[in-house]
Amino acid sequence: MSVGEAEKHLSAVCRRFARVVPGHEAFPTKFEKSKDPYRALVRSVVYQQLSGKAAATIHGRVLALFPDKDHPDPEDLLRTKDEALRGAGLSRQKTAALKDVAQKRIEGIIPQARALVRLPDEEIIERLTAARGVGRWTVEMYLIFTLGRPDVLPIDDLGVRKGAEKLYKRAFTPKELGAYGERWAPWRSAAAWHLWRVMDTQTPEKSKI
């Protein structure tokens, strides 16, 4: 393993992390920060509660409704009849959520990627979760795996919580994990990365928004 600054910090503040991180891939430090949050959220809404293959098929059908573009603009989605989106495989709830994401982009609540990267974590969470069907976990994955924010601890993620319970041999509620994890700052994203690996689970960057 190539030991990064995050691994050195976690190993210094916690002997249990010091034992496990040498066997893990290091937390990555470079991400595709330019990914448009509007497009990311459209994809996220489509992918929710579906297997990867089914979600990719439906996502492809939605994009195919706009053959002259690689991705529909917000105005395109709002003009599209619900029946057409439903015909691509979206539920009523997801159709409404996509249109709300589009509306929030037009209103400026969901900014362009260039503007978004200058905002603090909590403001990004507040803005993006204002869109229907977008939860805090979804935005936390965006913060970690697209924006590369180093200090995000997704306390509601079951894999992270179970990893902490296995590592520390104790139970955690989300609130308790948030309080306990303050000692891992400013590398709480890396802590989550290694807790996923303690559980030997696929980390969510494989299905990130």
N, C-alpha and C positions, 0 to 999 in steps of 0.2 A: 504494500500500500504506500502511495505517496502521501506523507503526512502533511496536512495543510495547517494553517493558523487555527482553523476551527477545531481540528482534532487535538492540537496542542493545548488549546484552552480547555476543552472538555476533559481531557486527561488530567490537567492540572487541578481542576475543581472537583473531580470525582474519580475515586479509585476504581469504581465499577466501570465507568466509561473507559478508563485507562486499560482495563483488561480486555474489552471487546473491540474497541475501534481498530487495533492493529489487524484484525481479520476482516475488516470491511473496506469496500471501495470508499475513497475519500469523498467528502461532500463537494460537489462541483461548484465552481465559482464563476463560470461563464455561461450565460443564457441568452436566448434570442429576445432581447429587451424591446425590440421594435414591434413585437406582435400586437396588432390592433385589439384593444379590449372589446370593441364592438363585435368584431369577427369572432373573437375568443368566446364571448358570451353566447353568441348565436350557436356556435358549436357545442358549448357546454349544455345549453338547454336541450338541444337535439339528443345529446348523448346520455342525459340523465335516465337512470333506472333501466338501461338497455345494455345488452352485451355489445362488445366492441364491433362485431361484424354487422349486427342489425342496425346499430346506430350509424355506422359508416355508410350503409346502404341508404338509409333515410336522409342523412346529411347530403349525400350525393344527389338524391332526387330533388331535395329542396334547391340546391345550387343549380340543378338542371332546368329549373323553372325560369332561369334568367340566362339564356344561352349566349347572350352577347357580353356577359361580364364574368369575371372569375369569382365574384361574390356580389350579392345584391346590396345596394345602398339602403340605408334606413327607409328612404322614401319608397323604394321598390317594394320592400316588405309591407309597408303600410297600405300600398295600393293593391296588393295582391289579395284576391278574395280568399276568405277562410277556407272555402271548399277546395281551392287549389292546393293549399298547404296541407289540408287534411288528406287530400288525394295522394300527397307525397309520403304519407305515413305518420303525420303528426297528430297527436291527440288534441282535443279542444283546449286543454290546459296549456300544452306546449305552444299551440298556435297563438293563444293570447299572450303567453310569456314572450315569444319572439317579437310580437308587435309592440309590447311594452319596452323591450330592450331597444327596438328601433326608435320609439318615441323618446326614450330617455337620452338616446344619442343626439337626436335633433334638438332637444332642449338643453344640451350641453352638460347634463348630469354625468353621462358617460363620455369623458373627453377623448381626444385623440391620444395616441400612444405617447407622442412627444411631450404633451402636457401632463399626462398621467405620471410619468416617471419622476416628475418633480414634486409630487404630492407625498405626504407621510402615509404610512401604512394604514392607520385608522381612518383617514379621510378616504383613501381608496376603497376600503371595505364599506364605509358608509355610502359612498356614491354608487358602487356597483351592486350592492345588495338592495338598493332602492328599486332596481328592476325586478319585476315579478318573476318568480321562479329561480332567482339567484340567491343562494345562501352563503353564509359566512365561510363555510369550508371551501366552497368553489373559489371564492376570491383569495382565500389563504393559499390555495394551490397555485393560483396565478401569481401571487406575490413571491412565492418561493421559487417556482420552476420557470417562470417567464421573466419577471422583473429581477429575480436573483436577490430578493431582500433577505439579509442574513439572520434576522432576529424575529422570526414568526414561529410561534408554537401552536399548532392546530390541536387544541385540547379536546375537541369533539371527535377527532379521528380515532376510530377504534384501534387501528394498528399501532398508533403512537402510544395510546393509553395502555394497551396490552403489553407493548414492548417495555414501557416503564415499569409495569407491574412485574414482569418477568425479571427485569434487570435488578429491581430493588426488593423483590419478594414481598410486596405489600400491595394493597388495593389503592386505587386513586379514583376519585370522582373527577370530572373535568375541572371543577374549581380548584380542587386540591392539587391537581397536576399543574395548573397555571401558577399557583403559588410556589410549589416546589421547584418548578422549572425556572423561576427567576434567577436562580444561581447559575444557569447556563448562559445567560445573556453575556455578551451580545451575539451569541451564536446559537440561538434557539432553533433556527431552521436546520442547522447541522445536527443538533440534538435529535430533532424529529427524524431526520434522515437515518441516523444510526439506530434509533429505536425501531423504525420500520425493519431494519436489517437484523436487529435482535430477534424479531419475530419471523425472520426469513420470508417476508412478504414482498410482493411487487410494489415498489413505491409509485405513488400516483403520478409521477412525471410521465408515465406511459399513457395516461389518459388525461393529461393536463388540459386546461382550457386554453 
